[in-house]
Amino acid sequence: MKLVFKIIGALLALLIIAAVAIPLLVDVNKYKPEIQSAAESRTGRKLAIPGDIKLSLFPWIAIELGAMSVGNAKGFTDQQMLEISDAAVSLKLLPLLSGNIEVGTVSLNGLRLRLEIDKSGRSNWEDLLEPGQTDAKAAAKPAPGGDAGVALESVVIGGLTIADADISFRNAKTGQSFTVSDFRLKTGALRPGKPVQLSMSLHSAATEPKLNVDLTLATLLTLDVAAGTATLDDLSIGINELTADGKLEAANIKDALSWSGKLEINEFNLRKFLNTLGPGAPATQDPEVLRRVSGDVDVSGTRNSAKLSNLKFRLDDSTLKGSLSVKDFDTMALRFDLQIDEIDADRYMAPAADAPQDKQSTTSKEAEQS
């Protein structure tokens, strides 16, 4: 997922750069052939710009792009690797005179990003990340006596809107694939160190394992890049039937990431959740169990571990308390200390072998009832 956001971030950065660097042209569309030729020379990919490019200059330097696409790498499918329906970014002119950058709302609509790995393990994006004839480290260094860059504190972005974005990934070597569809992201004004309202939604489907997820997220995000901290206040998460509210905090996000918080899981139907998620709920002797789950928990962890403490969950008529931790995601070293007040285990057992219907038909029937 980091790669996806890097590609989207790079695209948005290019839009901002274009808004500043493009000369004062009367009709920039005349220069499409030169732009396409330069892009192909630089990347080896065909750039198509069937949509119009529009510029305005005051009080905002603004650029609007219509439909655009970037071709796939050689040896992969004939589909375009990247397509957009339209995009727009604007830059306020007068604040530039005082060394400040005020960007309007950045919008990106109709993104289609197709990521592939062939049977040999080669990806269709790796050639875009290669430094070519220029050493990457040397290129990253500012020229002697040159400008070290714009201070982050002087940059304000009016907001970010991404709508109707689809991302697909297919690995021909392993047979795995997943899709993210109808991805939507909307933020308020982005100011360094200041809280920003953020909302996001998407649908994701995967194979190996089979999963179907509808994800929603809304929060008030405070990100301090210099301090390496992030706080998610008024956090609301939805995963299919499951919804949770709470707060999360993260520290040392650049290096030794650590995070903690508290979540309250609202009551939901676990049986219906498992059926919509993909694997399906297990068949049980009592089809009425696994229908009422709720609870609250303190969460913490690092990049490679997670812990649930002060856990208190309600499962149907039982109460579960204790803690659960994974010390290492690579080895899935699991530790738990759980107590349950009472439970009728027979209700949760699989149906007897001589039952008139098998597990598959039972699960299907329960899914319909849910």
C-alpha positions, 0 to 999 in steps of 0.5 A: 500500500506504501507504493500506491501512496508513493505513486499517488503522491508523486502524481500530485507533486508533479501537478503542483510543480507544473502549476509553478513551472509552466510558462505563461502560455496562451494555449498550452495544448499546442505543446502536448506533442513536446510534453508527450515526447519528453515523457516517453524519452524520460520513462520509455512509456507512452503518455496520452493526453486526450483531454484539454489542459487549462491554465489560469494565472491570477489570483491563482496559478491554476492548472486543470488536466483532462483525461490522461494515461501512461502506458504499461511496461513492455511484456505486460498487459496491453492496458494502460498502467495509469489513467486519470479522468481529470485533476486540478491544482492551484497556487496563490500568486501573492503569498509567493512574494513573501516566501509562502506557498498557499495551494488550493484544493488538490483534486484527482478524479477517476484514477486507474492504477494497475500494478503487475508482477510477471512470472519471473518476479519483474514488476511493471513499475520498477523501471520507473524507480530506476535512477538511470544514468544519474546516481540517485544519491547525487541527484538527491543532493542540492547543488552547491550554493543552491536552495535547500528547498522550501520549509514545510512550515511555509506550505499550506494546502487547502485540501485534498480530494480523491474520488472514484479511484481504482487500484489493482494488483496481480502477481502472476508468480504467486497467483495472488491478486487484490483490488481497491475500488471506489477509493475516496479521500477528502481532507480539510486544510493541510497545515503543518502541525495543525489538526485536519479533518479526514475521511476515507472509504474504499472497497477491497477484494483479494484472493489467497486468502479470499477477502471482501472488505468495505472500509470507512475511516473518519478522524481528526488527524494531527501530524507533526513531521518534525517531532515524528508524531501523529494523533488520530482523535475522534476516530471512527472505523468501519469494516463491513458490519464492524464499527469502532470508535476511539483514539490512536497516537503514534510516536517515532513514525520515521524510525522506531514506530510505536503506537497506542490507543483505546477502541470501543467496538460497537455491538455487531453480528459476528456471524454476518461479519464473517460471511461478508468478509469472505471466509464465512462463519463456521457452522455451529450446533446453535445457529443463534450464537456469534450474533452479538459481539461488543467490547472495549480494549487498549491497543499498543504496538510497534511495526512488528508487534501488537498488544491488546490489554484491558480487554473486555468483550461480550460474546452473546451471553458470555464476558471475556476479559484479559490480554492478547499480544503478538510479539513478532508478526514474522513468527506470529509468536502469540501470548494470551491471558484470557478469562471467561465467566461462563459459556455453553461450549456445546452451542459453538461446536460443529454440528454432529456428523450425522446431521441432515445438512453439511457445513456448506449448506448450513453456512449458506443458510445462515448467511441468508438468515443474517 
